[in-house]
């Protein structure tokens, strides 16, 4: 059996993508406050049978996501416990599966060359790689965006109503990963409405359409049940948080309407550059502006030239990107890279389609240009990867936690306060490791007033005078004179405050 060169190239690509996702994962693993909070909560599910009905709280507004990511983490953390690396491995695995899914589906529509090119941009994007090397709820977005795109294509083009199940699953999960993914709903709704009109005109497909639509709506509604129950119990806390978010300065600019329209129109330029180029080749406003102009012109030409399934896929991709860019333009606060992870695969597909069509021209100069672009992209991406063992890694946090366990007695009520550049004063990453010994776990942050001991973790000695800082938990602690000051080999400094000497 003869294996095609394209398949060989894809296998090479896949092994390289696996390498950049897994190499020295433990030594470089990001495990900060959000990761510590998530791991601590998930560990309680299998250690204390304390089920989670809501997910992480958003960084903007008091809005809780659904619990999907916690249950995604559950088996992986159970297998690696007490090490928190399991969920990070799971995220990397899902990222690799996303590459396979993207290549397979793109090959069916556009052929092997375009599939390879799209996969290269997705597999080696420095932002995609970075977000596939640690555990965090937004990091799964690219896989579910790819799943949603091709399920929507089959639903639209093949009239495959069963695809509504996959569409519903993808939408339900995306909405639980980040609130910005609400931007996929207008495209899904538009395609569904067009299909509804066409199916209603044919009695033979009407029943099937209604049945599978009901199943899809049921899946999405079922995924929202935990949040609904949470809101019923907590007097609509999540609904109030959502209302406050969309009424905040992040969405409501105090300015005349014409100034707002002008700002939104101008902002589409910045958001488009962010999604297409800043996450791929860095911030270079002049270069990115020229590239964006060329790309928009080529996309317009391709939308007129392409036919059939190729055109349908490109239309869907442009719709998703267009809605994302315009929608994000209404958002007046900073848009971080993880906000747009769901849209990055669509941009990679655009790059692959454009370069794939250039390659198909058969001109040597055109093929050379494609090779140069891909090599330049890979060269830039390589400079952005970080494989060196980080100072603040899980071994660092574990070592500090072990030293704190030596200080406290079994059953002693103590609290920790972290002084760090991350500004996570609760020190959730340290709390995770401290909780691995049930007899020496710190009190919950909201129960800090019950603690007889306060241990201040001066991480990498970022604070010059830690005991004078105006932090509430420190200010209200009755004794500011340390009973011990411990300098750890990893550079951390511990200040141990106790209410009375007899509390040891």
C-alpha positions in Angstrom: 0.0 0.0 0.0 1.5 3.3 -1.1 1.3 6.1 1.4 0.9 9.6 -0.2 3.5 12.3 0.5 0.8 14.5 2.0 0.0 11.8 4.7 3.7 11.5 5.4 4.1 15.2 5.8 1.1 15.3 8.1 2.5 12.5 10.3 5.7 14.5 10.6 3.7 17.7 11.4 1.7 15.8 14.0 4.8 14.4 15.8 6.4 17.9 15.8 3.2 19.4 17.2 3.1 16.7 19.9 6.7 17.6 20.8 6.1 21.3 21.2 3.1 20.6 23.4 4.7 18.0 25.7 8.4 18.7 25.9 9.4 19.6 29.5 5.7 20.2 30.3 6.3 19.6 34.0 9.2 22.1 34.2 7.3 24.9 32.4 3.8 24.3 33.7 1.9 27.5 34.5 0.2 26.9 37.9 -1.0 30.2 39.2 -4.0 31.3 41.1 -6.7 30.2 38.6 -5.1 26.8 38.1 -4.7 26.3 41.9 -8.3 27.3 42.5 -9.5 24.9 39.9 -7.3 22.0 41.0 -8.3 22.5 44.6 -12.0 22.5 43.8 -11.8 19.4 41.5 -9.7 17.5 44.1 -12.5 18.0 46.6 -14.9 16.3 44.2 -13.1 13.0 44.4 -11.6 13.3 47.9 -14.6 14.8 49.7 -17.4 14.0 47.2 -18.2 17.8 47.1 -19.8 18.1 43.7 -19.5 21.3 41.7 -22.6 22.9 40.2 -21.0 26.0 38.9 -17.7 26.7 37.1 -15.0 29.4 37.4 -16.0 33.0 37.9 -15.1 35.4 35.1 -12.3 37.9 35.5 -14.7 40.7 34.5 -17.9 40.9 36.5 -19.3 38.5 39.0 -20.4 36.0 36.5 -20.0 32.2 36.9 -19.5 29.8 34.0 -20.9 26.3 33.8 -19.0 23.4 35.5 -18.0 21.5 32.3 -14.3 22.3 32.7 -14.2 21.0 36.3 -15.6 17.6 35.2 -13.2 17.6 32.2 -10.3 18.0 34.7 -11.7 15.4 37.1 -10.4 12.0 35.7 -7.0 13.5 34.7 -6.4 15.1 38.1 -7.5 11.9 39.8 -4.9 10.0 37.9 -2.0 12.4 38.6 -2.9 13.4 42.1 -1.3 15.0 44.1 0.6 16.4 41.1 -1.6 18.9 39.2 -0.1 18.0 35.8 -2.9 15.7 34.7 -5.3 18.3 33.5 -2.5 20.1 31.6 -1.7 16.8 29.8 -5.4 16.5 29.0 -5.4 20.0 27.4 -2.4 19.2 25.3 -4.1 15.9 24.2 -7.2 17.8 23.1 -5.1 20.3 21.2 -3.4 17.4 19.3 -6.8 15.9 18.5 -7.9 19.3 17.3 -5.1 19.3 14.7 -6.2 15.8 13.5 -9.8 17.0 13.2 -8.9 20.1 11.4 -6.7 18.3 8.9 -9.2 15.5 8.2 -12.1 17.8 7.6 -10.1 20.4 5.6 -8.8 17.6 3.4 -12.3 16.5 2.5 -13.3 20.0 1.4 -10.1 21.5 0.0 -7.7 18.7 -0.5 -4.4 17.7 1.2 -2.4 20.8 0.4 -4.8 23.3 2.0 -5.4 20.9 4.9 -1.7 20.7 5.6 -1.2 24.5 5.4 -4.2 25.2 7.7 -2.9 22.6 10.1 0.6 24.0 10.1 -0.7 27.5 11.1 -2.9 26.0 13.8 -0.4 23.4 15.1 2.6 25.8 15.5 0.9 29.1 16.3 2.9 30.3 19.3 -0.4 31.4 21.0 -2.1 28.1 20.4 0.9 26.2 21.6 1.3 28.3 24.8 -2.4 27.8 25.7 -2.2 24.1 25.1 0.6 23.7 27.7 -1.3 24.4 30.9 -4.8 23.8 32.4 -7.4 26.6 32.0 -11.0 26.7 30.8 -10.4 28.8 27.7 -7.7 26.5 26.4 -10.2 24.0 25.1 -12.0 26.5 22.9 -10.1 25.8 19.6 -11.2 22.1 19.5 -14.9 22.9 20.0 -14.7 25.7 17.5 -13.4 23.3 14.9 -16.0 20.7 15.8 -18.8 23.4 15.6 -17.6 24.7 12.2 -17.6 21.3 10.4 -20.7 20.1 12.0 -22.4 23.3 10.9 -21.1 22.8 7.4 -22.4 19.2 7.2 -25.8 20.4 8.6 -26.0 23.2 6.0 -24.6 21.4 2.9 -25.7 17.8 3.5 -29.0 18.5 5.2 -27.8 16.2 7.9 -30.1 17.0 10.8 -28.2 14.7 13.1 -25.3 17.2 13.0 -27.5 19.4 15.2 -26.4 17.2 18.1 -22.7 17.9 17.6 -23.6 21.6 17.0 -25.5 21.7 20.3 -22.7 19.9 22.2 -20.1 22.3 20.8 -22.2 25.4 21.6 -23.0 24.2 25.1 -19.3 23.6 25.9 -18.1 26.8 24.4 -20.6 28.8 26.4 -19.1 27.2 29.6 -15.5 28.0 28.6 -15.8 31.8 28.3 -18.6 34.3 27.9 -17.0 35.8 24.8 -18.0 32.6 22.9 -21.5 33.9 22.9 -20.4 35.4 19.6 -20.8 32.1 17.9 -24.5 32.1 18.5 -25.5 34.6 15.7 -23.9 32.4 13.0 -25.4 29.2 14.4 -28.8 30.9 14.7 -28.6 32.2 11.1 -27.7 28.9 9.6 -30.4 27.1 11.6 -33.0 29.6 10.5 -32.1 29.3 6.8 -32.3 25.5 7.2 -35.6 25.8 9.0 -37.1 27.8 6.0 -35.8 25.2 3.5 -36.9 22.2 5.5 -40.4 23.7 6.2 -41.0 23.8 2.5 -40.5 20.0 2.2 -42.7 17.8 4.2 -40.3 14.9 3.8 -37.6 16.7 5.9 -39.8 18.8 8.2 -40.3 16.2 10.8 -36.7 15.2 10.9 -35.6 18.8 11.3 -38.1 19.5 14.1 -37.1 16.3 16.0 -33.3 16.9 15.8 -33.7 20.6 16.6 -35.7 19.7 19.7 -32.9 17.3 20.7 -30.3 20.1 20.1 -32.2 22.7 22.1 -32.6 20.1 24.9 -28.9 19.5 25.1 -28.1 23.2 25.4 -30.9 23.8 27.9 -29.7 20.8 29.9 -26.2 22.2 30.1 -27.7 25.4 31.6 -29.6 23.6 34.4 -26.8 23.8 37.0 -26.5 27.6 36.5 -30.3 28.0 36.7 -30.4 26.0 40.0 -27.5 28.1 41.3 -29.4 31.3 40.4 -32.6 30.1 42.1 -30.7 29.3 45.3 -28.7 32.6 45.2 -31.4 35.1 44.3 -30.4 35.4 40.6 -26.7 36.2 41.3 -25.5 35.0 37.9 -28.3 36.9 36.0 -27.4 40.1 38.0 -23.7 39.5 37.2 -24.5 39.2 33.5 -26.7 42.3 33.5 -23.9 44.2 35.4 -21.3 43.0 32.9 -23.2 44.1 29.8 -24.1 47.4 31.5 -20.6 48.1 32.6 -18.0 50.4 31.0 -16.7 47.4 29.1 -19.8 47.5 26.8 -21.4 50.9 27.5 -19.3 53.8 26.5 -20.3 57.2 27.8 -20.1 59.2 24.6 -22.3 60.6 21.8 -23.7 57.9 19.5 -21.7 59.2 16.5 -18.4 59.0 18.5 -19.3 55.4 19.6 -20.1 54.4 16.0 -16.8 55.9 14.8 -14.8 54.2 17.6 -16.5 50.8 16.9 -15.7 51.2 13.2 -12.1 52.0 14.0 -11.8 49.2 16.5 -12.7 46.6 13.9 -9.3 47.2 12.4 -7.5 46.5 15.7 -9.6 43.4 16.5 -9.1 42.0 13.1 -5.4 42.4 13.3 -5.4 40.8 16.7 -7.3 37.7 15.6 -5.4 37.2 12.3 -1.9 38.4 13.0 -1.0 39.5 16.5 -1.4 36.0 17.9 0.6 34.6 14.9 3.4 37.0 14.1 3.3 39.6 16.9 2.3 43.2 17.0 3.5 45.2 14.0 0.8 47.7 13.2 2.1 48.8 9.8 2.9 45.3 8.5 -0.3 43.8 9.9 -2.4 46.5 8.4 -1.0 45.8 4.9 -1.4 42.1 5.4 -5.0 42.6 6.6 -5.8 44.7 3.5 -4.4 42.1 1.1 -6.1 39.3 2.9 -9.5 41.0 2.8 -9.2 41.6 -0.9 -8.2 38.0 -1.6 -11.0 36.7 0.6 -13.5 38.8 -1.4 -12.1 37.4 -4.6 -12.3 33.8 -3.3 -15.9 34.2 -2.2 -16.8 35.1 -5.7 -14.6 32.5 -7.4 -15.2 29.4 -5.2 -18.1 27.1 -5.7 -19.9 24.3 -3.9 -18.6 23.0 -0.6 -15.4 25.1 -0.7 -17.4 28.3 -1.0 -19.8 27.2 1.8 -17.0 26.5 4.2 -15.3 29.8 3.5 -18.6 31.6 3.9 -19.1 30.1 7.4 -15.5 30.9 8.4 -15.9 34.6 7.2 -19.2 34.8 9.1 -17.7 33.5 12.3 -14.7 35.9 11.9 -16.9 38.8 10.9 -19.2 38.5 13.9 -16.3 37.9 16.2 -14.4 41.0 15.0 -17.5 43.3 15.1 -18.7 41.9 18.4 -15.4 42.4 20.1 -15.3 46.0 18.7 -18.2 46.8 21.1 -16.0 45.6 24.0 -14.2 48.7 25.3 -11.8 47.0 27.7 -8.6 45.1 26.8 -9.1 42.0 24.8 -6.5 39.4 25.8 -5.3 36.5 23.7 -7.4 33.9 25.6 -10.6 35.9 24.7 -10.1 35.1 21.0 -8.9 31.5 21.2 -12.2 30.3 19.8 -11.6 32.3 16.6 -8.0 31.4 16.0 -8.8 28.2 14.1 -10.9 30.2 11.7 -8.0 32.5 11.0 -5.7 29.5 10.4 -8.2 28.1 8.0 -8.2 31.4 6.1 -4.4 31.3 5.8 -4.5 27.7 4.6 -7.1 28.4 2.0 -5.4 31.5 0.6 -1.9 29.9 0.5 -3.4 26.6 -0.8 -5.0 28.5 -3.8 -1.6 30.2 -4.4 0.1 26.8 -4.5 -2.4 25.5 -7.0 -1.5 28.1 -9.6 1.4 25.8 -10.6 3.8 28.7 -10.9 7.3 28.1 -9.4 7.4 31.6 -8.0 4.0 31.1 -6.3 5.1 27.8 -4.8 8.3 29.4 -3.6 6.4 32.2 -2.0 4.2 29.8 -0.1 7.3 27.9 1.2 8.9 31.2 2.2 5.8 32.3 4.1 5.5 29.0 5.9 9.2 28.9 6.9 9.1 32.5 8.1 6.0 31.7 10.2 7.7 28.6 11.7 10.9 30.5 12.4 9.1 33.3 14.2 7.0 30.8 16.1 10.1 28.9 17.3 11.5 32.1 18.9 8.3 32.5 20.9 8.2 29.0 22.4 9.4 28.6 26.0 10.8 25.2 26.9 13.3 26.1 29.6 12.4 25.1 33.1 10.6 28.0 34.8 11.6 29.3 38.3 8.0 29.4 39.4 6.9 25.9 38.5 5.1 23.1 40.4 8.3 21.9 42.0 8.8 25.4 43.5 5.3 25.6 44.9 5.5 22.1 46.2 8.7 22.8 48.0 7.3 25.9 49.7 4.2 24.0 50.7 6.3 21.2 52.2 8.2 23.8 54.3 4.9 25.2 55.6 3.8 21.7 56.5 6.9 21.5 58.7 5.9 24.7 60.5 2.3 23.9 61.4 1.0 21.2 63.7 -1.7 18.7 62.7 -5.1 20.4 63.2 -3.6 23.9 63.7 -5.8 26.6 62.3 -3.6 28.7 60.0 -4.1 31.1 57.1 -1.7 32.0 54.3 -1.1 35.3 52.6 0.8 35.4 49.3 2.8 38.4 48.3 3.4 37.9 44.6 3.5 39.7 41.3 0.4 37.7 40.4 -1.6 39.6 43.1 -3.3 36.4 44.1 -3.1 37.2 47.9 -5.1 34.0 48.7 -2.2 31.9 47.1 -4.6 29.4 45.6 -1.7 27.4 44.0 0.0 27.0 47.4 -3.4 26.1 49.0 -3.7 23.3 46.5 -0.5 21.7 47.6 -1.1 22.4 51.3 -4.5 20.7 51.0 -2.9 17.4 50.0 -2.3 16.8 53.7 -5.8 17.0 55.2 -4.5 17.4 58.8 -2.4 20.4 57.8 -4.7 22.3 55.4 -5.1 26.0 55.8 -8.5 27.5 56.7 -10.7 28.8 53.9 -10.0 32.4 52.9 -13.4 33.5 54.1 -12.6 31.9 57.5 -9.3 33.8 58.0 -10.6 35.3 61.3 -10.6 31.8 62.9 -6.9 31.3 62.3 -4.4 31.4 65.2 -1.4 31.5 62.7 -0.8 33.6 59.7 2.0 32.6 57.3 3.1 35.3 54.8 4.7 33.9 51.7 7.0 36.5 50.3 7.4 34.9 46.9 10.8 35.7 45.4 10.9 38.5 48.0 8.9 40.8 45.8 7.9 42.9 48.9 10.5 44.9 50.7 8.6 45.4 53.9 5.9 42.7 53.9 4.5 43.3 57.4 3.6 46.9 56.7 1.4 46.2 53.7 -2.2 47.4 53.9 -3.7 43.9 53.2 -6.9 43.2 55.1 -6.0 39.8 56.4 -2.7 41.1 57.7 -4.1 44.4 59.1 -6.7 42.6 61.2 -4.4 39.9 62.5 -3.8 40.6 66.2 0.0 40.1 66.3 2.3 41.6 63.8 5.6 40.4 65.4 6.8 37.3 63.6 7.7 34.2 65.7 9.8 32.9 62.8 11.3 34.3 59.6 12.4 31.4 57.3 14.4 31.9 54.2 13.9 28.9 51.8 16.5 27.6 49.3 14.1 28.5 46.4 14.3 32.2 47.4 10.9 32.4 49.1 10.7 34.1 52.5 8.2 33.0 55.1 6.9 35.2 57.9 5.1 33.2 60.6 2.8 35.3 62.8 0.9 33.7 65.7 -1.7 35.2 68.0 0.2 34.0 71.1 3.4 31.9 71.6 1.3 29.2 73.1 -0.7 28.6 69.9 2.2 26.5 68.5 
